[in-house]
Amino acid sequence: MTKTGWRITINHMVDEDARLDMVFHALADPTRRAILQRLAEGGALVKDLAEPFSMSKQAVSKHLQVLEDAGLVMKMAEGRSTRVMLRPEALRHVENWVAFYRSFWTDSLAALAEIVDDEEESGE
């Protein structure tokens, strides 16, 4: 592979890491997770998303901006209002990351279970 090819691969990995960091940062906040849960039912206006929270519309807008920056939602103007829609494809980065570690832990737990079974059989 050429140096240019390596650079593209490394840049792609950095981009993926940065994207994953942004998604995890967005998901770290319970308000943002609640907003995503609500949006899983369908798009909503910002004012409707702000309603159940004891915070200002501006504070909710800041949370929405973090979600948008992470690629988890998209905003669309609807007259003088803004509709927010969930973009679940952005969660694929998290799904891929978790899948990698799921296989690691599954293998590790299977090995541990085998050790415990061997010890029980030998009477230790």
VMD Tcl script that builds the backbone (N, CA, C; Angstrom):
set m [mol new atoms 372]
animate dup $m
set s [atomselect $m all]
$s set {name element resname resid chain x y z} {
  {N N MET 1 A 0.848 -1.181 0.000}
  {CA C MET 1 A 0.000 0.000 0.000}
  {C C MET 1 A 0.891 1.240 0.000}
  {N N THR 2 A 0.497 2.241 -0.702}
  {CA C THR 2 A 1.287 3.462 -0.784}
  {C C THR 2 A 1.107 4.284 0.480}
  {N N LYS 3 A 2.008 5.236 0.631}
  {CA C LYS 3 A 1.880 6.128 1.790}
  {C C LYS 3 A 0.544 6.841 1.760}
  {N N THR 4 A 0.107 7.219 0.578}
  {CA C THR 4 A -1.181 7.901 0.456}
  {C C THR 4 A -2.301 6.982 0.921}
  {N N GLY 5 A -2.242 5.699 0.547}
  {CA C GLY 5 A -3.255 4.734 0.975}
  {C C GLY 5 A -3.308 4.599 2.487}
  {N N TRP 6 A -2.127 4.560 3.106}
  {CA C TRP 6 A -2.080 4.487 4.573}
  {C C TRP 6 A -2.703 5.733 5.193}
  {N N ARG 7 A -2.408 6.873 4.615}
  {CA C ARG 7 A -2.942 8.124 5.150}
  {C C ARG 7 A -4.470 8.116 5.085}
  {N N ILE 8 A -5.012 7.621 3.992}
  {CA C ILE 8 A -6.465 7.552 3.860}
  {C C ILE 8 A -7.034 6.615 4.926}
  {N N THR 9 A -6.391 5.473 5.121}
  {CA C THR 9 A -6.856 4.520 6.129}
  {C C THR 9 A -6.788 5.124 7.516}
  {N N ILE 10 A -5.679 5.753 7.841}
  {CA C ILE 10 A -5.532 6.368 9.170}
  {C C ILE 10 A -6.546 7.492 9.351}
  {N N ASN 11 A -6.709 8.351 8.338}
  {CA C ASN 11 A -7.691 9.427 8.442}
  {C C ASN 11 A -9.089 8.868 8.622}
  {N N HIS 12 A -9.399 7.776 7.928}
  {CA C HIS 12 A -10.710 7.159 8.071}
  {C C HIS 12 A -10.905 6.664 9.505}
  {N N MET 13 A -9.869 6.047 10.081}
  {CA C MET 13 A -9.962 5.557 11.458}
  {C C MET 13 A -10.153 6.715 12.431}
  {N N VAL 14 A -9.437 7.803 12.225}
  {CA C VAL 14 A -9.575 8.977 13.087}
  {C C VAL 14 A -10.980 9.539 12.956}
  {N N ASP 15 A -11.487 9.626 11.722}
  {CA C ASP 15 A -12.851 10.117 11.520}
  {C C ASP 15 A -13.858 9.234 12.236}
  {N N GLU 16 A -13.688 7.905 12.129}
  {CA C GLU 16 A -14.595 6.972 12.793}
  {C C GLU 16 A -14.521 7.140 14.315}
  {N N ASP 17 A -13.312 7.271 14.849}
  {CA C ASP 17 A -13.145 7.468 16.294}
  {C C ASP 17 A -13.800 8.767 16.744}
  {N N ALA 18 A -13.601 9.833 15.981}
  {CA C ALA 18 A -14.194 11.127 16.339}
  {C C ALA 18 A -15.711 11.039 16.301}
  {N N ARG 19 A -16.249 10.368 15.300}
  {CA C ARG 19 A -17.698 10.205 15.188}
  {C C ARG 19 A -18.233 9.401 16.368}
  {N N LEU 20 A -17.533 8.320 16.704}
  {CA C LEU 20 A -17.949 7.487 17.831}
  {C C LEU 20 A -17.891 8.278 19.138}
  {N N ASP 21 A -16.841 9.078 19.317}
  {CA C ASP 21 A -16.727 9.925 20.512}
  {C C ASP 21 A -17.915 10.876 20.619}
  {N N MET 22 A -18.297 11.470 19.491}
  {CA C MET 22 A -19.411 12.420 19.504}
  {C C MET 22 A -20.729 11.710 19.850}
  {N N VAL 23 A -20.913 10.509 19.309}
  {CA C VAL 23 A -22.148 9.767 19.597}
  {C C VAL 23 A -22.191 9.374 21.072}
  {N N PHE 24 A -21.070 8.847 21.600}
  {CA C PHE 24 A -21.052 8.478 23.020}
  {C C PHE 24 A -21.261 9.706 23.908}
  {N N HIS 25 A -20.664 10.835 23.537}
  {CA C HIS 25 A -20.863 12.070 24.306}
  {C C HIS 25 A -22.348 12.446 24.305}
  {N N ALA 26 A -22.968 12.363 23.150}
  {CA C ALA 26 A -24.388 12.709 23.049}
  {C C ALA 26 A -25.243 11.756 23.882}
  {N N LEU 27 A -24.907 10.481 23.857}
  {CA C LEU 27 A -25.690 9.477 24.592}
  {C C LEU 27 A -25.433 9.493 26.098}
  {N N ALA 28 A -24.376 10.167 26.522}
  {CA C ALA 28 A -24.010 10.181 27.938}
  {C C ALA 28 A -24.999 10.957 28.808}
  {N N ASP 29 A -25.783 11.818 28.200}
  {CA C ASP 29 A -26.685 12.674 28.967}
  {C C ASP 29 A -28.102 12.082 28.993}
  {N N PRO 30 A -28.707 11.960 30.182}
  {CA C PRO 30 A -30.050 11.362 30.267}
  {C C PRO 30 A -31.130 12.172 29.536}
  {N N THR 31 A -30.989 13.481 29.492}
  {CA C THR 31 A -31.969 14.296 28.761}
  {C C THR 31 A -31.908 13.976 27.282}
  {N N ARG 32 A -30.689 13.874 26.735}
  {CA C ARG 32 A -30.555 13.568 25.316}
  {C C ARG 32 A -31.054 12.159 25.008}
  {N N ARG 33 A -30.813 11.206 25.914}
  {CA C ARG 33 A -31.346 9.856 25.691}
  {C C ARG 33 A -32.876 9.870 25.707}
  {N N ALA 34 A -33.462 10.662 26.599}
  {CA C ALA 34 A -34.925 10.769 26.664}
  {C C ALA 34 A -35.471 11.397 25.378}
  {N N ILE 35 A -34.778 12.381 24.857}
  {CA C ILE 35 A -35.192 13.006 23.591}
  {C C ILE 35 A -35.145 11.969 22.472}
  {N N LEU 36 A -34.074 11.190 22.416}
  {CA C LEU 36 A -33.966 10.158 21.378}
  {C C LEU 36 A -35.074 9.122 21.521}
  {N N GLN 37 A -35.379 8.757 22.752}
  {CA C GLN 37 A -36.447 7.787 22.987}
  {C C GLN 37 A -37.772 8.331 22.471}
  {N N ARG 38 A -38.031 9.605 22.748}
  {CA C ARG 38 A -39.258 10.233 22.247}
  {C C ARG 38 A -39.267 10.266 20.725}
  {N N LEU 39 A -38.134 10.592 20.114}
  {CA C LEU 39 A -38.057 10.683 18.653}
  {C C LEU 39 A -38.162 9.318 17.976}
  {N N ALA 40 A -37.905 8.251 18.710}
  {CA C ALA 40 A -38.067 6.905 18.153}
  {C C ALA 40 A -39.538 6.640 17.808}
  {N N GLU 41 A -40.440 7.398 18.427}
  {CA C GLU 41 A -41.874 7.274 18.139}
  {C C GLU 41 A -42.262 8.062 16.898}
  {N N GLY 42 A -41.393 8.959 16.448}
  {CA C GLY 42 A -41.664 9.793 15.279}
  {C C GLY 42 A -41.138 11.194 15.500}
  {N N GLY 43 A -41.047 11.949 14.425}
  {CA C GLY 43 A -40.547 13.318 14.502}
  {C C GLY 43 A -41.409 14.181 15.406}
  {N N ALA 44 A -40.813 15.260 15.903}
  {CA C ALA 44 A -41.537 16.160 16.805}
  {C C ALA 44 A -41.000 17.573 16.650}
  {N N LEU 45 A -41.835 18.532 16.973}
  {CA C LEU 45 A -41.399 19.925 16.982}
  {C C LEU 45 A -40.564 20.171 18.229}
  {N N VAL 46 A -39.633 21.115 18.134}
  {CA C VAL 46 A -38.761 21.429 19.266}
  {C C VAL 46 A -39.589 21.793 20.491}
  {N N LYS 47 A -40.633 22.591 20.302}
  {CA C LYS 47 A -41.458 23.012 21.456}
  {C C LYS 47 A -42.102 21.809 22.135}
  {N N ASP 48 A -42.474 20.792 21.362}
  {CA C ASP 48 A -43.071 19.591 21.948}
  {C C ASP 48 A -42.022 18.744 22.670}
  {N N LEU 49 A -40.807 18.737 22.150}
  {CA C LEU 49 A -39.727 18.004 22.815}
  {C C LEU 49 A -39.348 18.663 24.133}
  {N N ALA 50 A -39.442 19.988 24.182}
  {CA C ALA 50 A -39.058 20.735 25.387}
  {C C ALA 50 A -40.092 20.587 26.504}
  {N N GLU 51 A -41.340 20.321 26.134}
  {CA C GLU 51 A -42.447 20.325 27.093}
  {C C GLU 51 A -42.244 19.458 28.336}
  {N N PRO 52 A -41.815 18.194 28.224}
  {CA C PRO 52 A -41.736 17.370 29.439}
  {C C PRO 52 A -40.551 17.683 30.353}
  {N N PHE 53 A -39.643 18.537 29.913}
  {CA C PHE 53 A -38.450 18.821 30.710}
  {C C PHE 53 A -38.605 20.122 31.462}
  {N N SER 54 A -38.032 20.173 32.655}
  {CA C SER 54 A -38.076 21.405 33.444}
  {C C SER 54 A -36.865 22.261 33.078}
  {N N MET 55 A -36.809 22.622 31.799}
  {CA C MET 55 A -35.737 23.486 31.310}
  {C C MET 55 A -36.294 24.332 30.178}
  {N N SER 56 A -35.569 25.348 29.843}
  {CA C SER 56 A -36.017 26.259 28.800}
  {C C SER 56 A -35.911 25.612 27.419}
  {N N LYS 57 A -36.635 26.202 26.482}
  {CA C LYS 57 A -36.555 25.738 25.096}
  {C C LYS 57 A -35.123 25.890 24.589}
  {N N GLN 58 A -34.430 26.942 25.049}
  {CA C GLN 58 A -33.041 27.164 24.641}
  {C C GLN 58 A -32.132 26.042 25.140}
  {N N ALA 59 A -32.359 25.578 26.358}
  {CA C ALA 59 A -31.548 24.476 26.899}
  {C C ALA 59 A -31.793 23.203 26.099}
  {N N VAL 60 A -33.053 22.952 25.771}
  {CA C VAL 60 A -33.369 21.779 24.947}
  {C C VAL 60 A -32.721 21.931 23.575}
  {N N SER 61 A -32.727 23.134 23.037}
  {CA C SER 61 A -32.094 23.377 21.736}
  {C C SER 61 A -30.597 23.064 21.776}
  {N N LYS 62 A -29.950 23.359 22.896}
  {CA C LYS 62 A -28.528 23.026 23.035}
  {C C LYS 62 A -28.322 21.515 23.032}
  {N N HIS 63 A -29.211 20.794 23.721}
  {CA C HIS 63 A -29.141 19.330 23.700}
  {C C HIS 63 A -29.357 18.810 22.278}
  {N N LEU 64 A -30.319 19.404 21.579}
  {CA C LEU 64 A -30.585 18.988 20.201}
  {C C LEU 64 A -29.388 19.255 19.297}
  {N N GLN 65 A -28.673 20.338 19.562}
  {CA C GLN 65 A -27.492 20.642 18.758}
  {C C GLN 65 A -26.411 19.578 18.945}
  {N N VAL 66 A -26.235 19.118 20.180}
  {CA C VAL 66 A -25.262 18.050 20.447}
  {C C VAL 66 A -25.685 16.784 19.698}
  {N N LEU 67 A -26.976 16.464 19.745}
  {CA C LEU 67 A -27.480 15.292 19.041}
  {C C LEU 67 A -27.313 15.431 17.528}
  {N N GLU 68 A -27.536 16.628 17.033}
  {CA C GLU 68 A -27.368 16.871 15.594}
  {C C GLU 68 A -25.895 16.780 15.196}
  {N N ASP 69 A -25.012 17.354 15.992}
  {CA C ASP 69 A -23.574 17.295 15.701}
  {C C ASP 69 A -23.077 15.848 15.662}
  {N N ALA 70 A -23.689 14.994 16.482}
  {CA C ALA 70 A -23.318 13.575 16.516}
  {C C ALA 70 A -23.980 12.791 15.386}
  {N N GLY 71 A -24.861 13.446 14.644}
  {CA C GLY 71 A -25.543 12.787 13.536}
  {C C GLY 71 A -26.739 11.957 13.954}
  {N N LEU 72 A -27.184 12.113 15.200}
  {CA C LEU 72 A -28.290 11.305 15.717}
  {C C LEU 72 A -29.669 11.857 15.367}
  {N N VAL 73 A -29.740 13.147 15.079}
  {CA C VAL 73 A -31.005 13.765 14.682}
  {C C VAL 73 A -30.749 14.721 13.528}
  {N N MET 74 A -31.825 15.062 12.845}
  {CA C MET 74 A -31.745 16.130 11.849}
  {C C MET 74 A -32.925 17.061 12.078}
  {N N LYS 75 A -32.694 18.323 11.800}
  {CA C LYS 75 A -33.722 19.340 11.996}
  {C C LYS 75 A -34.197 19.818 10.626}
  {N N MET 76 A -35.505 20.086 10.545}
  {CA C MET 76 A -36.085 20.610 9.317}
  {C C MET 76 A -37.026 21.753 9.685}
  {N N ALA 77 A -36.869 22.854 8.962}
  {CA C ALA 77 A -37.757 23.989 9.205}
  {C C ALA 77 A -39.161 23.637 8.723}
  {N N GLU 78 A -40.133 23.987 9.552}
  {CA C GLU 78 A -41.548 23.803 9.222}
  {C C GLU 78 A -42.246 25.101 9.550}
  {N N GLY 79 A -42.283 26.000 8.606}
  {CA C GLY 79 A -42.809 27.335 8.871}
  {C C GLY 79 A -41.918 28.039 9.871}
  {N N ARG 80 A -42.500 28.497 10.976}
  {CA C ARG 80 A -41.722 29.166 12.018}
  {C C ARG 80 A -41.238 28.193 13.079}
  {N N SER 81 A -41.542 26.924 12.912}
  {CA C SER 81 A -41.138 25.889 13.867}
  {C C SER 81 A -40.047 25.016 13.263}
  {N N THR 82 A -39.466 24.194 14.101}
  {CA C THR 82 A -38.437 23.248 13.651}
  {C C THR 82 A -38.853 21.850 14.060}
  {N N ARG 83 A -38.888 20.951 13.078}
  {CA C ARG 83 A -39.191 19.540 13.331}
  {C C ARG 83 A -37.870 18.795 13.446}
  {N N VAL 84 A -37.816 17.886 14.402}
  {CA C VAL 84 A -36.615 17.084 14.638}
  {C C VAL 84 A -36.960 15.626 14.352}
  {N N MET 85 A -36.065 14.975 13.611}
  {CA C MET 85 A -36.255 13.568 13.248}
  {C C MET 85 A -35.048 12.760 13.728}
  {N N LEU 86 A -35.303 11.543 14.154}
  {CA C LEU 86 A -34.240 10.630 14.566}
  {C C LEU 86 A -33.509 10.116 13.331}
  {N N ARG 87 A -32.190 9.992 13.441}
  {CA C ARG 87 A -31.362 9.380 12.398}
  {C C ARG 87 A -30.694 8.142 13.007}
  {N N PRO 88 A -31.420 7.023 13.075}
  {CA C PRO 88 A -30.905 5.849 13.769}
  {C C PRO 88 A -29.651 5.251 13.141}
  {N N GLU 89 A -29.389 5.547 11.875}
  {CA C GLU 89 A -28.183 4.992 11.234}
  {C C GLU 89 A -26.908 5.446 11.930}
  {N N ALA 90 A -26.949 6.573 12.621}
  {CA C ALA 90 A -25.768 7.055 13.350}
  {C C ALA 90 A -25.418 6.124 14.512}
  {N N LEU 91 A -26.385 5.360 14.981}
  {CA C LEU 91 A -26.130 4.425 16.078}
  {C C LEU 91 A -25.361 3.182 15.609}
  {N N ARG 92 A -25.199 3.033 14.307}
  {CA C ARG 92 A -24.431 1.891 13.798}
  {C C ARG 92 A -22.992 1.922 14.301}
  {N N HIS 93 A -22.439 3.108 14.476}
  {CA C HIS 93 A -21.068 3.219 14.994}
  {C C HIS 93 A -20.983 2.597 16.390}
  {N N VAL 94 A -21.986 2.874 17.210}
  {CA C VAL 94 A -22.025 2.305 18.556}
  {C C VAL 94 A -22.260 0.801 18.469}
  {N N GLU 95 A -23.174 0.405 17.610}
  {CA C GLU 95 A -23.485 -1.016 17.450}
  {C C GLU 95 A -22.235 -1.803 17.042}
  {N N ASN 96 A -21.459 -1.267 16.108}
  {CA C ASN 96 A -20.232 -1.941 15.674}
  {C C ASN 96 A -19.216 -2.031 16.806}
  {N N TRP 97 A -19.089 -0.957 17.570}
  {CA C TRP 97 A -18.139 -0.930 18.685}
  {C C TRP 97 A -18.548 -1.954 19.744}
  {N N VAL 98 A -19.829 -1.977 20.076}
  {CA C VAL 98 A -20.330 -2.916 21.078}
  {C C VAL 98 A -20.190 -4.354 20.578}
  {N N ALA 99 A -20.461 -4.582 19.303}
  {CA C ALA 99 A -20.370 -5.935 18.741}
  {C C ALA 99 A -18.954 -6.484 18.887}
  {N N PHE 100 A -17.966 -5.633 18.652}
  {CA C PHE 100 A -16.569 -6.075 18.801}
  {C C PHE 100 A -16.318 -6.536 20.233}
  {N N TYR 101 A -16.716 -5.742 21.205}
  {CA C TYR 101 A -16.473 -6.091 22.599}
  {C C TYR 101 A -17.402 -7.191 23.091}
  {N N ARG 102 A -18.578 -7.314 22.503}
  {CA C ARG 102 A -19.486 -8.403 22.868}
  {C C ARG 102 A -18.821 -9.735 22.557}
  {N N SER 103 A -18.210 -9.846 21.389}
  {CA C SER 103 A -17.559 -11.111 21.046}
  {C C SER 103 A -16.376 -11.374 21.977}
  {N N PHE 104 A -15.652 -10.328 22.352}
  {CA C PHE 104 A -14.541 -10.481 23.290}
  {C C PHE 104 A -15.048 -11.015 24.625}
  {N N TRP 105 A -16.105 -10.388 25.165}
  {CA C TRP 105 A -16.612 -10.798 26.466}
  {C C TRP 105 A -17.282 -12.163 26.396}
  {N N THR 106 A -17.955 -12.452 25.309}
  {CA C THR 106 A -18.573 -13.773 25.162}
  {C C THR 106 A -17.507 -14.856 25.192}
  {N N ASP 107 A -16.417 -14.641 24.448}
  {CA C ASP 107 A -15.314 -15.612 24.438}
  {C C ASP 107 A -14.677 -15.722 25.819}
  {N N SER 108 A -14.469 -14.584 26.472}
  {CA C SER 108 A -13.847 -14.586 27.796}
  {C C SER 108 A -14.725 -15.282 28.829}
  {N N LEU 109 A -16.015 -15.017 28.789}
  {CA C LEU 109 A -16.927 -15.653 29.742}
  {C C LEU 109 A -17.051 -17.148 29.469}
  {N N ALA 110 A -17.014 -17.544 28.205}
  {CA C ALA 110 A -17.060 -18.971 27.880}
  {C C ALA 110 A -15.817 -19.668 28.419}
  {N N ALA 111 A -14.654 -19.015 28.284}
  {CA C ALA 111 A -13.409 -19.596 28.807}
  {C C ALA 111 A -13.470 -19.695 30.329}
  {N N LEU 112 A -14.007 -18.677 30.984}
  {CA C LEU 112 A -14.145 -18.699 32.438}
  {C C LEU 112 A -15.090 -19.826 32.874}
  {N N ALA 113 A -16.195 -19.991 32.174}
  {CA C ALA 113 A -17.141 -21.054 32.502}
  {C C ALA 113 A -16.477 -22.423 32.365}
  {N N GLU 114 A -15.648 -22.572 31.345}
  {CA C GLU 114 A -14.935 -23.837 31.151}
  {C C GLU 114 A -13.970 -24.111 32.304}
  {N N ILE 115 A -13.273 -23.084 32.771}
  {CA C ILE 115 A -12.356 -23.232 33.908}
  {C C ILE 115 A -13.122 -23.636 35.160}
  {N N VAL 116 A -14.251 -22.970 35.406}
  {CA C VAL 116 A -15.064 -23.277 36.587}
  {C C VAL 116 A -15.582 -24.710 36.499}
  {N N ASP 117 A -16.060 -25.109 35.323}
  {CA C ASP 117 A -16.543 -26.488 35.150}
  {C C ASP 117 A -15.435 -27.496 35.403}
  {N N ASP 118 A -14.230 -27.209 34.892}
  {CA C ASP 118 A -13.096 -28.131 35.103}
  {C C ASP 118 A -12.755 -28.237 36.581}
  {N N GLU 119 A -12.795 -27.105 37.301}
  {CA C GLU 119 A -12.489 -27.124 38.737}
  {C C GLU 119 A -13.557 -27.891 39.509}
  {N N GLU 120 A -14.816 -27.746 39.130}
  {CA C GLU 120 A -15.890 -28.464 39.809}
  {C C GLU 120 A -15.758 -29.975 39.581}
  {N N GLU 121 A -15.382 -30.351 38.358}
  {CA C GLU 121 A -15.224 -31.769 38.048}
  {C C GLU 121 A -14.042 -32.389 38.794}
  {N N SER 122 A -13.001 -31.607 38.993}
  {CA C SER 122 A -11.816 -32.138 39.685}
  {C C SER 122 A -11.955 -32.031 41.207}
  {N N GLY 123 A -13.021 -31.405 41.681}
  {CA C GLY 123 A -13.286 -31.322 43.111}
  {C C GLY 123 A -12.501 -30.244 43.825}
  {N N GLU 124 A -11.990 -29.285 43.132}
  {CA C GLU 124 A -11.196 -28.213 43.785}
  {C C GLU 124 A -12.086 -27.161 44.366}
}
mol reanalyze $m
mol bondsrecalc $m
mol representation Tube
mol addrep $m
